[in-house]
Amino acid sequence: MNTPDSEHKHSDPEARDVRAGPGDAGASDRPVHREETPRDRREGRKATNLLLWLVGIGFVIVFVLNMVALL
């Protein structure tokens, strides 16, 4: 079996290579919580509002087209 690249590069078990490779999309030894700024909250709220508006408009369009189809 192949040994991970990190074992070849470093003999110290604490100094590991934690690059993301195929299939582990950004994996790391321990996840770190990123602090949320007021800007992050504003952008999240804006995205949520946009999604809700688009879903609402979609329902209205479906309802109107349904009414037109019944005529």
Phi and psi in radians as a Rosetta constraint file:
Dihedral C 1 N 2 CA 2 C 2 CIRCULARHARMONIC -1.351 0.35
Dihedral N 2 CA 2 C 2 N 3 CIRCULARHARMONIC 2.534 0.35
Dihedral C 2 N 3 CA 3 C 3 CIRCULARHARMONIC -1.678 0.35
Dihedral N 3 CA 3 C 3 N 4 CIRCULARHARMONIC 2.563 0.35
Dihedral C 3 N 4 CA 4 C 4 CIRCULARHARMONIC -1.052 0.35
Dihedral N 4 CA 4 C 4 N 5 CIRCULARHARMONIC 2.626 0.35
Dihedral C 4 N 5 CA 5 C 5 CIRCULARHARMONIC -1.017 0.35
Dihedral N 5 CA 5 C 5 N 6 CIRCULARHARMONIC -0.554 0.35
Dihedral C 5 N 6 CA 6 C 6 CIRCULARHARMONIC -1.102 0.35
Dihedral N 6 CA 6 C 6 N 7 CIRCULARHARMONIC -0.527 0.35
Dihedral C 6 N 7 CA 7 C 7 CIRCULARHARMONIC -1.273 0.35
Dihedral N 7 CA 7 C 7 N 8 CIRCULARHARMONIC -0.465 0.35
Dihedral C 7 N 8 CA 8 C 8 CIRCULARHARMONIC -1.365 0.35
Dihedral N 8 CA 8 C 8 N 9 CIRCULARHARMONIC -0.572 0.35
Dihedral C 8 N 9 CA 9 C 9 CIRCULARHARMONIC -1.439 0.35
Dihedral N 9 CA 9 C 9 N 10 CIRCULARHARMONIC -0.630 0.35
Dihedral C 9 N 10 CA 10 C 10 CIRCULARHARMONIC -2.289 0.35
Dihedral N 10 CA 10 C 10 N 11 CIRCULARHARMONIC 2.413 0.35
Dihedral C 10 N 11 CA 11 C 11 CIRCULARHARMONIC -1.588 0.35
Dihedral N 11 CA 11 C 11 N 12 CIRCULARHARMONIC -0.339 0.35
Dihedral C 11 N 12 CA 12 C 12 CIRCULARHARMONIC -1.359 0.35
Dihedral N 12 CA 12 C 12 N 13 CIRCULARHARMONIC 2.130 0.35
Dihedral C 12 N 13 CA 13 C 13 CIRCULARHARMONIC -1.157 0.35
Dihedral N 13 CA 13 C 13 N 14 CIRCULARHARMONIC -0.380 0.35
Dihedral C 13 N 14 CA 14 C 14 CIRCULARHARMONIC -1.370 0.35
Dihedral N 14 CA 14 C 14 N 15 CIRCULARHARMONIC -0.496 0.35
Dihedral C 14 N 15 CA 15 C 15 CIRCULARHARMONIC -1.618 0.35
Dihedral N 15 CA 15 C 15 N 16 CIRCULARHARMONIC 1.406 0.35
Dihedral C 15 N 16 CA 16 C 16 CIRCULARHARMONIC -1.806 0.35
Dihedral N 16 CA 16 C 16 N 17 CIRCULARHARMONIC 2.643 0.35
Dihedral C 16 N 17 CA 17 C 17 CIRCULARHARMONIC -1.478 0.35
Dihedral N 17 CA 17 C 17 N 18 CIRCULARHARMONIC 2.037 0.35
Dihedral C 17 N 18 CA 18 C 18 CIRCULARHARMONIC -1.974 0.35
Dihedral N 18 CA 18 C 18 N 19 CIRCULARHARMONIC 0.551 0.35
Dihedral C 18 N 19 CA 19 C 19 CIRCULARHARMONIC -1.101 0.35
Dihedral N 19 CA 19 C 19 N 20 CIRCULARHARMONIC 2.630 0.35
Dihedral C 19 N 20 CA 20 C 20 CIRCULARHARMONIC -1.368 0.35
Dihedral N 20 CA 20 C 20 N 21 CIRCULARHARMONIC 2.345 0.35
Dihedral C 20 N 21 CA 21 C 21 CIRCULARHARMONIC -2.109 0.35
Dihedral N 21 CA 21 C 21 N 22 CIRCULARHARMONIC -3.046 0.35
Dihedral C 21 N 22 CA 22 C 22 CIRCULARHARMONIC -1.038 0.35
Dihedral N 22 CA 22 C 22 N 23 CIRCULARHARMONIC 2.215 0.35
Dihedral C 22 N 23 CA 23 C 23 CIRCULARHARMONIC 1.582 0.35
Dihedral N 23 CA 23 C 23 N 24 CIRCULARHARMONIC -0.142 0.35
Dihedral C 23 N 24 CA 24 C 24 CIRCULARHARMONIC -2.074 0.35
Dihedral N 24 CA 24 C 24 N 25 CIRCULARHARMONIC 0.234 0.35
Dihedral C 24 N 25 CA 25 C 25 CIRCULARHARMONIC 0.269 0.35
Dihedral N 25 CA 25 C 25 N 26 CIRCULARHARMONIC 1.284 0.35
Dihedral C 25 N 26 CA 26 C 26 CIRCULARHARMONIC 1.417 0.35
Dihedral N 26 CA 26 C 26 N 27 CIRCULARHARMONIC 0.412 0.35
Dihedral C 26 N 27 CA 27 C 27 CIRCULARHARMONIC -1.118 0.35
Dihedral N 27 CA 27 C 27 N 28 CIRCULARHARMONIC 2.552 0.35
Dihedral C 27 N 28 CA 28 C 28 CIRCULARHARMONIC -2.505 0.35
Dihedral N 28 CA 28 C 28 N 29 CIRCULARHARMONIC 2.967 0.35
Dihedral C 28 N 29 CA 29 C 29 CIRCULARHARMONIC -1.058 0.35
Dihedral N 29 CA 29 C 29 N 30 CIRCULARHARMONIC -0.769 0.35
Dihedral C 29 N 30 CA 30 C 30 CIRCULARHARMONIC -2.548 0.35
Dihedral N 30 CA 30 C 30 N 31 CIRCULARHARMONIC 2.175 0.35
Dihedral C 30 N 31 CA 31 C 31 CIRCULARHARMONIC -1.130 0.35
Dihedral N 31 CA 31 C 31 N 32 CIRCULARHARMONIC 2.490 0.35
Dihedral C 31 N 32 CA 32 C 32 CIRCULARHARMONIC -2.014 0.35
Dihedral N 32 CA 32 C 32 N 33 CIRCULARHARMONIC 2.229 0.35
Dihedral C 32 N 33 CA 33 C 33 CIRCULARHARMONIC -1.304 0.35
Dihedral N 33 CA 33 C 33 N 34 CIRCULARHARMONIC 2.110 0.35
Dihedral C 33 N 34 CA 34 C 34 CIRCULARHARMONIC -1.418 0.35
Dihedral N 34 CA 34 C 34 N 35 CIRCULARHARMONIC 2.292 0.35
Dihedral C 34 N 35 CA 35 C 35 CIRCULARHARMONIC -1.110 0.35
Dihedral N 35 CA 35 C 35 N 36 CIRCULARHARMONIC 2.439 0.35
Dihedral C 35 N 36 CA 36 C 36 CIRCULARHARMONIC -1.648 0.35
Dihedral N 36 CA 36 C 36 N 37 CIRCULARHARMONIC 2.170 0.35
Dihedral C 36 N 37 CA 37 C 37 CIRCULARHARMONIC -1.659 0.35
Dihedral N 37 CA 37 C 37 N 38 CIRCULARHARMONIC 2.854 0.35
Dihedral C 37 N 38 CA 38 C 38 CIRCULARHARMONIC -1.000 0.35
Dihedral N 38 CA 38 C 38 N 39 CIRCULARHARMONIC -0.574 0.35
Dihedral C 38 N 39 CA 39 C 39 CIRCULARHARMONIC -1.136 0.35
Dihedral N 39 CA 39 C 39 N 40 CIRCULARHARMONIC -0.720 0.35
Dihedral C 39 N 40 CA 40 C 40 CIRCULARHARMONIC -1.056 0.35
Dihedral N 40 CA 40 C 40 N 41 CIRCULARHARMONIC -0.747 0.35
Dihedral C 40 N 41 CA 41 C 41 CIRCULARHARMONIC -1.121 0.35
Dihedral N 41 CA 41 C 41 N 42 CIRCULARHARMONIC -0.746 0.35
Dihedral C 41 N 42 CA 42 C 42 CIRCULARHARMONIC -1.064 0.35
Dihedral N 42 CA 42 C 42 N 43 CIRCULARHARMONIC -0.789 0.35
Dihedral C 42 N 43 CA 43 C 43 CIRCULARHARMONIC -1.151 0.35
Dihedral N 43 CA 43 C 43 N 44 CIRCULARHARMONIC -0.656 0.35
Dihedral C 43 N 44 CA 44 C 44 CIRCULARHARMONIC -1.155 0.35
Dihedral N 44 CA 44 C 44 N 45 CIRCULARHARMONIC -0.739 0.35
Dihedral C 44 N 45 CA 45 C 45 CIRCULARHARMONIC -1.126 0.35
Dihedral N 45 CA 45 C 45 N 46 CIRCULARHARMONIC -0.707 0.35
Dihedral C 45 N 46 CA 46 C 46 CIRCULARHARMONIC -1.114 0.35
Dihedral N 46 CA 46 C 46 N 47 CIRCULARHARMONIC -0.752 0.35
Dihedral C 46 N 47 CA 47 C 47 CIRCULARHARMONIC -1.141 0.35
Dihedral N 47 CA 47 C 47 N 48 CIRCULARHARMONIC -0.693 0.35
Dihedral C 47 N 48 CA 48 C 48 CIRCULARHARMONIC -1.135 0.35
Dihedral N 48 CA 48 C 48 N 49 CIRCULARHARMONIC -0.765 0.35
Dihedral C 48 N 49 CA 49 C 49 CIRCULARHARMONIC -1.091 0.35
Dihedral N 49 CA 49 C 49 N 50 CIRCULARHARMONIC -0.732 0.35
Dihedral C 49 N 50 CA 50 C 50 CIRCULARHARMONIC -1.072 0.35
Dihedral N 50 CA 50 C 50 N 51 CIRCULARHARMONIC -0.781 0.35
Dihedral C 50 N 51 CA 51 C 51 CIRCULARHARMONIC -1.060 0.35
Dihedral N 51 CA 51 C 51 N 52 CIRCULARHARMONIC -0.794 0.35
Dihedral C 51 N 52 CA 52 C 52 CIRCULARHARMONIC -1.106 0.35
Dihedral N 52 CA 52 C 52 N 53 CIRCULARHARMONIC -0.706 0.35
Dihedral C 52 N 53 CA 53 C 53 CIRCULARHARMONIC -1.108 0.35
Dihedral N 53 CA 53 C 53 N 54 CIRCULARHARMONIC -0.769 0.35
Dihedral C 53 N 54 CA 54 C 54 CIRCULARHARMONIC -1.142 0.35
Dihedral N 54 CA 54 C 54 N 55 CIRCULARHARMONIC -0.694 0.35
Dihedral C 54 N 55 CA 55 C 55 CIRCULARHARMONIC -1.141 0.35
Dihedral N 55 CA 55 C 55 N 56 CIRCULARHARMONIC -0.753 0.35
Dihedral C 55 N 56 CA 56 C 56 CIRCULARHARMONIC -1.081 0.35
Dihedral N 56 CA 56 C 56 N 57 CIRCULARHARMONIC -0.778 0.35
Dihedral C 56 N 57 CA 57 C 57 CIRCULARHARMONIC -1.109 0.35
Dihedral N 57 CA 57 C 57 N 58 CIRCULARHARMONIC -0.661 0.35
Dihedral C 57 N 58 CA 58 C 58 CIRCULARHARMONIC -1.083 0.35
Dihedral N 58 CA 58 C 58 N 59 CIRCULARHARMONIC -0.752 0.35
Dihedral C 58 N 59 CA 59 C 59 CIRCULARHARMONIC -1.111 0.35
Dihedral N 59 CA 59 C 59 N 60 CIRCULARHARMONIC -0.705 0.35
Dihedral C 59 N 60 CA 60 C 60 CIRCULARHARMONIC -1.110 0.35
Dihedral N 60 CA 60 C 60 N 61 CIRCULARHARMONIC -0.761 0.35
Dihedral C 60 N 61 CA 61 C 61 CIRCULARHARMONIC -1.091 0.35
Dihedral N 61 CA 61 C 61 N 62 CIRCULARHARMONIC -0.779 0.35
Dihedral C 61 N 62 CA 62 C 62 CIRCULARHARMONIC -1.086 0.35
Dihedral N 62 CA 62 C 62 N 63 CIRCULARHARMONIC -0.734 0.35
Dihedral C 62 N 63 CA 63 C 63 CIRCULARHARMONIC -1.097 0.35
Dihedral N 63 CA 63 C 63 N 64 CIRCULARHARMONIC -0.798 0.35
Dihedral C 63 N 64 CA 64 C 64 CIRCULARHARMONIC -1.120 0.35
Dihedral N 64 CA 64 C 64 N 65 CIRCULARHARMONIC -0.787 0.35
Dihedral C 64 N 65 CA 65 C 65 CIRCULARHARMONIC -1.129 0.35
Dihedral N 65 CA 65 C 65 N 66 CIRCULARHARMONIC -0.597 0.35
Dihedral C 65 N 66 CA 66 C 66 CIRCULARHARMONIC -1.127 0.35
Dihedral N 66 CA 66 C 66 N 67 CIRCULARHARMONIC -0.748 0.35
Dihedral C 66 N 67 CA 67 C 67 CIRCULARHARMONIC -1.131 0.35
Dihedral N 67 CA 67 C 67 N 68 CIRCULARHARMONIC -0.721 0.35
Dihedral C 67 N 68 CA 68 C 68 CIRCULARHARMONIC -1.120 0.35
Dihedral N 68 CA 68 C 68 N 69 CIRCULARHARMONIC -0.662 0.35
Dihedral C 68 N 69 CA 69 C 69 CIRCULARHARMONIC -1.176 0.35
Dihedral N 69 CA 69 C 69 N 70 CIRCULARHARMONIC -0.509 0.35
Dihedral C 69 N 70 CA 70 C 70 CIRCULARHARMONIC -1.339 0.35
Dihedral N 70 CA 70 C 70 N 71 CIRCULARHARMONIC -0.327 0.35
